Every structure is written in C-alpha cells, then in structure tokens.
Amino acid sequence: MQQTDGKIFANTGVMGGINVREAQKEGFREAIKEIIKEKTKNMQRLNTLLSKSDINPLFQLSTFFPLKFFPVHIVINTDRVNITYRDFMRSGQIVTLTVDILQEISVESGPLFSTLILETNKAMEPVVTVKYLKKDEALKARRIIQGLITAKKNDVDLESVPIRELASKLENLGETKKAETPIG
C-alpha cells in the first residue's frame, strides 16, 4: 500500500488505466531502437570516411630516386596530405597534415626538379618541404591541395563528387590564373 495526500492506493501496476509495466517495456523498446539507429548511423559515417581515405587517393607522387636514395612519398586525400619519409632499414616517419591546418602551398622550380612547400598553422612544424619532385607532378599536387583548401574554406561537400572527377575539379579550382606558368 502507498499513501499519497492522505489517500491509500494499492500497488497494482495500473495507474489511471495505463499499465505501468507495459509503458516501461515500450519505453525500453524505443530506447533500444534509438541506440541501434544511432550505431547504424555511426557505422555508415565510418564506412563513408573509409571509402574516401587512403584506399582512393586523389593524387600520389614521390621524390626522384637517384637524387633521393630513400624516396619521400606524398599521398593527397580529400581531408589530408600524408608525407612518408623513409630511412635506412625500413624505418621512417609519416607526417599527416589535415586540410584545415594548411595555409599556403607553393612550388619552387629549378632547372630539373621542383620543391613543394606546405605552410601550416602548426607551431611545432610550420613549414614542410619536399625536394626533388618532378616539376609537372609538384605543380599538379599544389593545384589539387590549393583546391582542397579553397573547397574547405567555402564548405563544399566533396563526398558527393565521384573520386575520379574530384581530382580534376579540385585541380581546376586550385589553379591560379595567369600566374602559374612552368618555370624553366
């Protein structure tokens, strides 16, 4: 028995014509449905990220082998640039620069090769430089990365564009008019 405001009620599990236990079961079912729905949504987001990741890079380039005995590899994805430095005996370092920290991309060209310069807003590593790249590859990489930066600043949804078309569209977006002419 339960007393409320001087009245006594029996614990029958029925309140105002509603079965309390049934209502609790229904609420529990709804909560489980929401949890499953959220987990499914998270899994779909993860699968989308995986489909746009290293599996399908926008562009890849490496330093010229004879001049750089252990080549540096650059992989450009929709959300980041990975630079892999290899050293002796299978050791190395991978530097990942997300598009939102990149500030300026430039290419310095010499008579034979180019240098790609990536400036970031990171205090610990403000400038990343990769030397001995083929000129045309370095210029293409700069245009694609600049296109990614421009798209990110303008909140462009890149996931809706097929990966095959995306690289050329970003390259067009990142091209500087009249200023970009091959040097040398």
Residue frames as a rotation matrix with the C-alpha (Angstrom) as fourth column:
MET 1
0.580 0.815 0.000 0.00
0.815 -0.580 0.000 0.00
0.000 0.000 -1.000 0.00
GLN 2
-0.617 -0.734 0.285 1.13
0.748 -0.659 -0.076 3.53
0.244 0.166 0.956 -0.79
GLN 3
0.308 0.723 -0.618 -0.14
0.846 -0.506 -0.170 6.73
-0.436 -0.470 -0.768 0.79
THR 4
-0.738 -0.438 0.513 -0.34
0.633 -0.713 0.300 10.00
0.235 0.547 0.804 -1.17
ASP 5
-0.751 0.405 0.521 -2.07
-0.374 -0.912 0.169 13.13
0.544 -0.068 0.837 0.17
GLY 6
-0.543 0.522 0.657 -3.90
-0.733 0.086 -0.675 11.11
-0.409 -0.848 0.336 2.78
LYS 7
0.591 0.746 -0.307 -5.23
-0.802 0.502 -0.322 8.57
-0.086 0.437 0.896 0.24
ILE 8
-0.208 -0.612 0.763 -4.15
-0.447 0.754 0.482 4.96
-0.870 -0.241 -0.430 0.11
PHE 9
0.466 0.255 -0.847 -3.51
-0.882 0.207 -0.423 3.21
0.067 0.945 0.321 -3.20
ALA 10
0.633 -0.257 0.730 -2.67
-0.005 0.942 0.336 -0.41
-0.774 -0.216 0.595 -3.81
ASN 11
-0.311 -0.806 -0.503 0.45
-0.714 -0.152 0.684 -1.18
-0.627 0.572 -0.528 -5.93
THR 12
0.477 0.596 0.646 -1.41
0.020 0.728 -0.686 -2.87
-0.879 0.340 0.335 -8.73
GLY 13
-0.561 -0.732 0.387 0.81
0.466 0.106 0.878 -1.71
-0.684 0.673 0.281 -11.58
VAL 14
-0.121 0.589 0.799 -2.09
0.925 -0.225 0.306 0.17
0.361 0.776 -0.518 -13.15
MET 15
-0.549 -0.082 -0.832 -2.20
0.491 -0.837 -0.242 3.96
-0.676 -0.541 0.500 -12.98
GLY 16
-0.254 0.545 -0.799 -5.07
-0.516 -0.775 -0.365 5.86
-0.818 0.319 0.478 -14.48
GLY 17
0.771 0.624 0.124 -5.97
-0.274 0.502 -0.820 2.96
-0.574 0.598 0.559 -16.75
ILE 18
0.537 -0.681 -0.497 -2.37
-0.668 0.017 -0.744 2.60
0.515 0.732 -0.446 -18.04
ASN 19
0.939 -0.295 -0.178 -0.36
0.343 0.844 0.413 -0.49
0.028 -0.448 0.893 -17.26
VAL 20
0.721 -0.687 -0.085 2.91
-0.582 -0.668 0.464 0.86
-0.376 -0.285 -0.882 -15.84
ARG 21
0.023 -0.748 0.664 4.95
-0.004 0.664 0.748 -2.23
-1.000 -0.020 0.012 -16.68
GLU 22
0.389 0.186 0.902 3.78
0.855 0.293 -0.428 -2.19
-0.344 0.938 -0.045 -20.30
ALA 23
0.996 -0.027 0.088 4.62
0.004 -0.943 -0.334 1.50
0.092 0.333 -0.938 -20.56
GLN 24
0.424 -0.897 0.121 8.10
-0.563 -0.157 0.811 0.83
-0.709 -0.412 -0.572 -19.15
LYS 25
0.016 -0.372 0.928 8.63
0.481 0.817 0.319 -2.04
-0.877 0.441 0.192 -21.62
GLU 26
0.705 0.323 0.631 7.52
0.708 -0.271 -0.652 0.18
-0.039 0.907 -0.420 -24.50
GLY 27
0.908 -0.412 -0.073 9.86
-0.401 -0.906 0.133 2.98
-0.121 -0.091 -0.988 -23.38
PHE 28
0.148 -0.868 0.473 12.71
-0.265 0.426 0.865 0.47
-0.953 -0.254 -0.167 -23.12
ARG 29
0.238 0.018 0.971 12.00
0.789 0.579 -0.204 -0.81
-0.566 0.815 0.124 -26.65
GLU 30
0.941 0.153 0.300 12.01
0.303 -0.773 -0.557 2.72
0.147 0.616 -0.774 -28.02
ALA 31
0.647 -0.762 -0.009 15.31
-0.586 -0.506 0.633 3.48
-0.487 -0.404 -0.774 -26.26
ILE 32
-0.016 -0.643 0.766 16.90
0.191 0.750 0.633 0.36
-0.981 0.156 0.111 -27.76
LYS 33
0.551 0.279 0.787 15.60
0.810 0.051 -0.585 1.30
-0.203 0.959 -0.198 -31.23
GLU 34
0.981 -0.194 0.006 17.21
-0.190 -0.968 -0.165 4.75
0.038 0.160 -0.986 -30.87
ILE 35
0.301 -0.919 0.254 20.53
-0.478 0.085 0.874 3.24
-0.825 -0.384 -0.414 -29.76
ILE 36
0.037 -0.234 0.971 20.55
0.618 0.769 0.162 0.82
-0.785 0.594 0.173 -32.72
LYS 37
0.825 0.337 0.454 19.62
0.566 -0.496 -0.659 3.65
0.003 0.800 -0.600 -35.08
GLU 38
0.826 -0.556 -0.095 22.50
-0.516 -0.812 0.273 5.82
-0.229 -0.177 -0.957 -33.78
LYS 39
0.050 -0.832 0.552 25.01
-0.174 0.537 0.826 2.94
-0.984 -0.137 -0.118 -34.02
THR 40
0.299 0.136 0.945 23.91
0.824 0.463 -0.327 2.24
-0.481 0.876 0.026 -37.60
LYS 41
0.985 0.084 0.149 24.30
0.145 -0.873 -0.466 5.92
0.091 0.480 -0.872 -38.47
ASN 42
0.518 -0.855 0.035 27.81
-0.618 -0.345 0.706 5.97
-0.592 -0.387 -0.707 -36.95
MET 43
-0.011 -0.496 0.868 28.79
0.315 0.822 0.474 2.84
-0.949 0.279 0.147 -38.89
GLN 44
0.644 0.306 0.702 27.58
0.755 -0.107 -0.646 4.45
-0.123 0.946 -0.300 -42.13
ARG 45
0.935 -0.348 -0.070 29.66
-0.350 -0.937 -0.007 7.58
-0.063 0.031 -0.998 -41.39
LEU 46
0.184 -0.902 0.391 32.72
-0.402 0.294 0.867 5.40
-0.897 -0.317 -0.309 -40.72
ASN 47
0.138 -0.077 0.987 32.21
0.705 0.708 -0.043 3.48
-0.696 0.702 0.152 -43.98
THR 48
0.927 0.211 0.309 31.91
0.367 -0.671 -0.644 6.79
0.072 0.711 -0.700 -45.87
LEU 49
0.677 -0.735 -0.045 35.17
-0.638 -0.616 0.462 8.03
-0.367 -0.284 -0.886 -44.34
LEU 50
0.007 -0.683 0.730 36.92
-0.019 0.730 0.683 4.76
-1.000 -0.019 -0.008 -45.18
SER 51
0.472 0.223 0.853 35.73
0.785 0.334 -0.522 4.88
-0.401 0.916 -0.018 -48.78
LYS 52
0.944 -0.105 0.313 37.25
0.075 -0.855 -0.513 8.38
0.321 0.508 -0.799 -49.17
SER 53
0.732 -0.676 0.085 40.50
-0.310 -0.219 0.925 7.62
-0.607 -0.703 -0.370 -47.35
ASP 54
-0.191 -0.971 -0.146 43.85
-0.667 0.019 0.745 6.17
-0.720 0.240 -0.651 -48.45
ILE 55
-0.073 0.218 0.973 42.10
0.437 0.884 -0.165 3.50
-0.897 0.413 -0.159 -50.49
ASN 56
0.418 0.298 0.858 41.23
0.906 -0.203 -0.371 6.11
0.064 0.933 -0.355 -53.14
PRO 57
-0.190 -0.525 -0.830 43.80
0.542 -0.761 0.357 8.90
-0.819 -0.382 0.429 -53.01
LEU 58
0.806 0.461 -0.373 43.30
0.024 -0.654 -0.756 11.94
-0.592 0.600 -0.538 -55.21
PHE 59
0.754 -0.640 -0.145 46.95
-0.334 -0.184 -0.924 12.05
0.565 0.746 -0.353 -56.24
GLN 60
0.807 -0.588 0.047 50.28
0.271 0.441 0.856 10.44
-0.524 -0.678 0.515 -55.33
LEU 61
0.757 -0.653 0.030 53.84
-0.229 -0.308 -0.923 11.49
0.612 0.692 -0.383 -56.08
SER 62
0.780 -0.590 -0.210 57.37
0.536 0.456 0.710 10.62
-0.323 -0.667 0.672 -54.98
THR 63
0.489 -0.721 -0.490 60.77
-0.561 -0.690 0.456 12.20
-0.668 0.052 -0.743 -54.99
PHE 64
0.687 -0.309 -0.658 63.15
-0.596 0.279 -0.753 11.32
0.416 0.909 0.007 -57.83
PHE 65
0.988 -0.126 -0.093 65.00
0.156 0.854 0.496 8.11
0.017 -0.504 0.864 -56.90
PRO 66
0.315 -0.948 -0.039 68.64
0.752 0.275 -0.600 8.65
0.579 0.159 0.799 -57.84
LEU 67
-0.247 -0.425 0.871 68.82
-0.110 -0.881 -0.461 12.04
0.963 -0.210 0.171 -56.12
LYS 68
-0.016 0.313 0.950 66.97
-0.996 -0.090 0.013 10.88
0.089 -0.945 0.313 -53.03
PHE 69
-0.786 -0.427 -0.448 68.11
-0.441 0.894 -0.078 7.36
0.433 0.136 -0.891 -52.19
PHE 70
-0.731 0.649 -0.211 65.15
0.643 0.552 -0.530 6.81
-0.228 -0.523 -0.821 -49.85
PRO 71
-0.672 0.451 0.588 62.23
0.266 -0.594 0.760 8.42
0.691 0.666 0.279 -51.69
VAL 72
-0.836 0.530 -0.140 59.63
-0.104 -0.404 -0.909 10.56
-0.538 -0.746 0.393 -49.96
HIS 73
-0.680 0.685 0.260 56.04
0.639 0.379 0.669 9.63
0.360 0.622 -0.696 -50.86
ILE 74
-0.861 0.494 -0.124 53.17
-0.375 -0.780 -0.501 12.13
-0.344 -0.385 0.856 -50.83
VAL 75
-0.660 0.744 0.101 49.56
0.706 0.569 0.422 10.95
0.257 0.349 -0.901 -50.84
ILE 76
-0.908 0.410 0.081 46.79
-0.418 -0.897 -0.146 13.54
0.013 -0.166 0.986 -51.20
ASN 77
-0.614 0.780 -0.120 43.34
0.786 0.619 0.002 12.59
0.076 -0.093 -0.993 -49.90
THR 78
0.068 0.753 0.655 40.15
0.538 -0.580 0.611 14.63
0.840 0.311 -0.444 -49.61
ASP 79
0.917 0.395 0.061 40.82
0.146 -0.472 0.870 15.58
0.372 -0.788 -0.490 -46.00
ARG 80
0.695 -0.719 0.021 44.60
-0.193 -0.158 0.968 15.34
-0.693 -0.677 -0.248 -45.54
VAL 81
0.618 -0.653 -0.438 48.06
-0.529 0.066 -0.846 15.10
0.581 0.755 -0.304 -47.07
ASN 82
0.885 -0.379 0.272 50.29
0.025 0.621 0.784 12.24
-0.465 -0.687 0.559 -45.90
ILE 83
0.517 -0.816 -0.258 54.05
-0.702 -0.232 -0.673 12.59
0.490 0.529 -0.693 -46.37
THR 84
0.973 -0.187 0.138 56.07
0.084 0.837 0.541 9.43
-0.217 -0.514 0.830 -45.76
TYR 85
0.366 -0.928 -0.066 59.81
-0.899 -0.334 -0.285 9.80
0.243 0.163 -0.956 -45.17
ARG 86
0.970 -0.104 -0.218 61.75
0.128 0.987 0.102 6.54
0.204 -0.127 0.971 -45.42
ASP 87
0.369 -0.896 0.245 65.10
-0.922 -0.320 0.219 5.98
-0.117 -0.307 -0.945 -43.79
PHE 88
-0.449 -0.678 -0.582 67.56
-0.696 0.674 -0.248 3.13
0.561 0.293 -0.774 -43.65
MET 89
-0.975 -0.037 -0.219 66.40
0.067 0.892 -0.447 -0.33
0.212 -0.451 -0.867 -42.53
ARG 90
-0.354 0.934 -0.038 62.65
0.593 0.256 0.764 0.13
0.723 0.247 -0.644 -43.07
SER 91
-0.270 0.272 -0.924 62.38
0.830 -0.421 -0.367 2.95
-0.488 -0.865 -0.113 -40.57
GLY 92
-0.622 0.078 0.779 60.74
0.532 -0.688 0.494 6.23
0.574 0.722 0.386 -41.34
GLN 93
-0.750 0.403 -0.524 58.29
0.232 -0.582 -0.780 8.92
-0.619 -0.706 0.343 -40.39
ILE 94
-0.333 0.728 0.600 54.78
0.852 -0.040 0.521 9.78
0.404 0.685 -0.607 -41.58
VAL 95
-0.898 0.114 -0.425 53.62
0.094 -0.894 -0.438 13.39
-0.430 -0.433 0.792 -41.37
THR 96
-0.272 0.887 0.374 49.87
0.949 0.183 0.255 13.95
0.158 0.425 -0.892 -41.72
LEU 97
-0.957 0.025 -0.290 48.63
0.020 -0.989 -0.148 17.44
-0.291 -0.147 0.945 -42.49
THR 98
-0.132 0.971 0.200 44.87
0.844 0.216 -0.491 17.91
-0.519 0.104 -0.848 -42.41
VAL 99
-0.183 0.100 0.978 43.44
0.835 -0.509 0.208 20.32
0.519 0.855 0.010 -44.96
ASP 100
0.780 0.608 0.147 42.15
0.445 -0.705 0.553 22.68
0.440 -0.365 -0.820 -42.27
ILE 101
0.611 -0.609 -0.506 45.68
0.363 -0.353 0.862 23.38
-0.703 -0.711 0.005 -40.92
LEU 102
-0.241 -0.703 0.669 47.23
0.948 -0.024 0.317 24.07
-0.207 0.711 0.672 -44.33
GLN 103
0.281 0.301 -0.911 47.63
0.263 -0.937 -0.229 27.77
-0.923 -0.175 -0.342 -45.04
GLU 104
0.534 -0.179 -0.826 49.76
-0.748 -0.556 -0.363 28.16
-0.394 0.812 -0.431 -48.15
ILE 105
0.498 -0.373 0.783 51.13
0.458 0.880 0.128 25.81
-0.736 0.295 0.609 -50.77
SER 106
0.636 -0.330 -0.698 53.94
-0.667 -0.689 -0.283 26.83
-0.388 0.645 -0.658 -53.07
VAL 107
0.759 -0.445 0.475 56.31
0.578 0.797 -0.177 25.26
-0.300 0.409 0.862 -55.57
GLU 108
0.395 -0.744 -0.540 59.89
-0.621 -0.649 0.440 26.37
-0.678 0.161 -0.718 -56.22
SER 109
0.926 -0.026 0.376 61.25
0.275 0.727 -0.629 25.09
-0.257 0.686 0.681 -59.52
GLY 110
0.040 -0.964 -0.264 64.83
-0.346 -0.261 0.901 24.71
-0.938 0.055 -0.344 -60.65
PRO 111
-0.337 -0.234 -0.912 66.22
-0.931 -0.061 0.360 23.59
-0.140 0.970 -0.197 -63.99
LEU 112
-0.758 -0.030 -0.651 65.40
-0.275 0.920 0.279 19.92
0.591 0.391 -0.706 -63.38
PHE 113
-0.444 0.543 -0.713 63.26
0.754 0.656 0.030 19.47
0.484 -0.524 -0.701 -60.27
SER 114
-0.023 0.534 0.845 60.82
-0.263 -0.819 0.510 21.26
0.965 -0.210 0.159 -58.00
THR 115
-0.928 -0.182 -0.326 60.31
0.281 0.233 -0.931 21.67
0.245 -0.955 -0.166 -54.28
LEU 116
0.070 0.993 0.091 56.84
0.329 -0.109 0.938 21.52
0.942 -0.036 -0.335 -52.74
ILE 117
-0.930 -0.360 0.072 56.44
0.089 -0.412 -0.907 23.80
0.357 -0.837 0.416 -49.72
LEU 118
0.083 0.973 -0.216 53.46
0.507 0.145 0.850 23.33
0.858 -0.180 -0.481 -47.39
GLU 119
-0.838 -0.298 0.458 52.95
-0.179 -0.642 -0.746 26.05
0.516 -0.707 0.484 -44.78
THR 120
-0.088 0.793 -0.603 50.73
0.667 0.496 0.556 25.22
0.739 -0.353 -0.573 -41.82
ASN 121
0.286 0.230 0.930 49.37
-0.491 -0.799 0.348 26.92
0.823 -0.556 -0.116 -38.74
LYS 122
0.828 -0.086 -0.555 51.07
0.442 0.709 0.549 24.31
0.346 -0.700 0.625 -36.52
ALA 123
0.812 -0.529 0.247 53.54
-0.583 -0.722 0.372 25.87
-0.018 -0.446 -0.895 -34.10
MET 124
0.407 -0.677 0.614 55.74
-0.173 0.602 0.779 22.78
-0.897 -0.423 0.128 -33.89
GLU 125
-0.448 -0.518 0.729 56.07
0.610 0.419 0.673 22.27
-0.654 0.746 0.128 -37.65
PRO 126
0.133 0.590 -0.796 55.10
-0.117 -0.789 -0.604 25.46
-0.984 0.173 -0.036 -39.51
VAL 127
0.337 -0.082 -0.938 56.70
-0.928 -0.197 -0.316 24.52
-0.159 0.977 -0.143 -42.87
VAL 128
0.315 -0.229 0.921 57.05
0.092 0.973 0.210 21.12
-0.945 0.019 0.327 -44.53
THR 129
0.246 -0.358 -0.901 59.36
-0.902 -0.425 -0.077 20.97
-0.356 0.831 -0.427 -47.55
VAL 130
0.474 -0.121 0.872 59.76
0.247 0.969 0.001 18.11
-0.845 0.215 0.489 -50.03
LYS 131
0.038 -0.600 -0.799 62.61
-0.757 -0.540 0.369 18.43
-0.653 0.590 -0.475 -52.57
TYR 132
-0.825 -0.557 -0.094 63.46
-0.438 0.526 0.729 16.61
-0.357 0.643 -0.678 -55.81
LEU 133
0.008 0.891 0.453 59.95
0.246 0.437 -0.865 16.27
-0.969 0.119 -0.215 -57.23
LYS 134
-0.563 -0.078 0.823 59.17
0.825 0.005 0.565 16.21
-0.049 0.997 0.061 -60.94
LYS 135
-0.988 0.081 -0.135 58.00
-0.080 -0.997 -0.014 19.68
-0.136 -0.003 0.991 -61.99
ASP 136
-0.515 0.844 -0.149 54.66
-0.407 -0.088 0.909 18.68
0.754 0.528 0.389 -63.50
GLU 137
-0.074 0.466 -0.882 53.79
0.634 0.704 0.319 16.45
0.770 -0.535 -0.348 -60.52
ALA 138
-0.689 -0.242 -0.683 54.70
0.706 -0.436 -0.557 19.15
-0.163 -0.867 0.471 -57.99
LEU 139
-0.928 0.371 -0.035 52.56
-0.365 -0.889 0.276 21.74
0.071 0.269 0.961 -59.81
LYS 140
-0.252 0.868 -0.427 49.63
-0.127 0.408 0.904 19.32
0.959 0.282 0.008 -60.05
ALA 141
-0.253 0.095 -0.963 49.93
0.869 0.459 -0.183 18.49
0.425 -0.883 -0.198 -56.34
ARG 142
-0.927 -0.129 -0.352 49.94
0.283 -0.856 -0.433 22.21
-0.245 -0.501 0.830 -55.49
ARG 143
-0.709 0.705 -0.033 46.81
-0.524 -0.494 0.694 22.84
0.473 0.509 0.719 -57.56
ILE 144
-0.079 0.698 -0.712 44.93
0.258 0.704 0.662 19.90
0.963 -0.131 -0.236 -56.00
ILE 145
-0.410 -0.120 -0.904 45.90
0.907 0.058 -0.418 20.85
0.102 -0.991 0.085 -52.44
GLN 146
-0.986 0.072 -0.148 45.03
-0.055 -0.992 -0.114 24.51
-0.155 -0.104 0.982 -53.09
GLY 147
-0.454 0.870 -0.195 41.67
-0.368 0.017 0.930 23.34
0.812 0.493 0.312 -54.48
LEU 148
-0.109 0.362 -0.926 41.08
0.715 0.675 0.180 21.30
0.690 -0.643 -0.332 -51.30
ILE 149
-0.754 -0.230 -0.615 41.86
0.618 -0.565 -0.547 24.35
-0.222 -0.792 0.568 -49.14
THR 150
-0.896 0.444 -0.030 39.51
-0.416 -0.812 0.409 26.55
0.157 0.379 0.912 -51.18
ALA 151
-0.225 0.839 -0.495 36.74
-0.035 0.501 0.865 23.93
0.974 0.212 -0.083 -51.05
LYS 152
-0.287 0.054 -0.956 37.17
0.890 0.384 -0.245 23.55
0.354 -0.922 -0.159 -47.27
LYS 153
-0.926 -0.117 -0.358 37.02
0.262 -0.883 -0.390 27.33
-0.270 -0.455 0.848 -46.70
ASN 154
-0.677 0.707 -0.203 33.80
-0.702 -0.538 0.466 27.52
0.220 0.458 0.861 -48.73
ASP 155
-0.400 0.496 0.771 32.19
-0.534 0.557 -0.636 24.47
-0.745 -0.666 0.042 -47.01
VAL 156
-0.002 0.330 -0.944 31.95
-0.959 0.268 0.096 22.45
0.285 0.905 0.316 -50.23
ASP 157
0.437 0.227 0.871 30.74
-0.533 0.845 0.047 18.87
-0.725 -0.485 0.490 -49.71
LEU 158
-0.292 -0.684 -0.668 33.32
-0.954 0.158 0.255 16.76
-0.069 0.712 -0.699 -51.53
GLU 159
-0.655 0.030 0.755 31.71
-0.217 0.950 -0.226 13.43
-0.723 -0.312 -0.616 -50.64
SER 160
0.392 0.911 0.131 29.00
-0.068 0.171 -0.983 13.83
-0.918 0.376 0.129 -53.26
VAL 161
0.497 -0.308 -0.811 31.53
-0.864 -0.266 -0.429 14.05
-0.083 0.913 -0.398 -56.13
PRO 162
0.982 -0.188 0.010 32.88
0.188 0.972 -0.144 10.75
0.017 0.143 0.990 -57.54
ILE 163
0.496 -0.854 -0.153 36.58
0.145 -0.092 0.985 10.35
-0.856 -0.511 0.078 -56.69
ARG 164
-0.076 -0.536 0.840 37.59
0.934 0.256 0.248 10.11
-0.348 0.804 0.482 -60.38
GLU 165
0.370 0.309 0.876 36.12
0.681 -0.731 -0.030 13.53
0.632 0.608 -0.481 -61.16
LEU 166
0.913 0.117 -0.390 37.13
0.388 -0.546 0.743 15.14
-0.126 -0.829 -0.544 -57.89
ALA 167
0.053 -0.982 -0.179 40.87
0.702 -0.091 0.706 15.40
-0.710 -0.163 0.685 -58.57
SER 168
-0.504 -0.255 0.825 40.40
0.831 -0.401 0.384 17.24
0.233 0.880 0.414 -61.87
LYS 169
0.518 0.751 0.409 37.73
0.536 -0.658 0.529 19.55
0.666 -0.055 -0.744 -60.41
LEU 170
0.797 -0.286 -0.531 39.97
0.427 -0.354 0.832 20.40
-0.426 -0.890 -0.160 -57.44
GLU 171
-0.269 -0.936 0.226 42.92
0.838 -0.112 0.534 20.94
-0.475 0.333 0.815 -59.77
ASN 172
-0.181 0.298 0.937 40.84
0.718 -0.611 0.333 23.42
0.672 0.733 -0.104 -61.79
LEU 173
0.832 0.553 -0.043 39.69
0.405 -0.552 0.729 25.11
0.380 -0.624 -0.683 -58.57
GLY 174
0.632 -0.647 -0.427 43.27
0.449 -0.144 0.882 25.40
-0.632 -0.749 0.199 -57.27
GLU 175
-0.004 -0.648 0.762 44.73
0.995 -0.077 -0.060 26.75
0.097 0.758 0.645 -60.47
THR 176
0.027 -0.053 -0.998 46.00
0.353 -0.934 0.059 30.30
-0.935 -0.354 -0.007 -60.27
LYS 177
0.794 0.389 0.468 45.07
0.563 -0.179 -0.807 32.31
-0.230 0.903 -0.362 -63.32
LYS 178
0.848 -0.447 0.286 47.94
-0.032 -0.582 -0.813 33.69
0.530 0.680 -0.507 -65.44
ALA 179
0.498 -0.694 0.520 50.40
-0.866 -0.363 0.344 33.37
-0.050 -0.621 -0.782 -62.53
GLU 180
0.312 -0.370 0.875 51.10
-0.252 0.856 0.452 29.67
-0.916 -0.362 0.174 -62.86
THR 181
0.801 -0.201 -0.564 53.43
-0.543 0.155 -0.825 29.06
0.253 0.967 0.015 -65.73
PRO 182
0.847 -0.523 -0.093 56.03
0.527 0.804 0.275 26.32
-0.069 -0.282 0.957 -65.68
ILE 183
0.705 -0.685 -0.184 59.39
-0.597 -0.713 0.367 27.73
-0.383 -0.149 -0.912 -64.74
GLY 184
-0.158 -0.933 0.322 62.42
-0.453 0.359 0.816 26.59
-0.877 -0.017 -0.480 -66.70
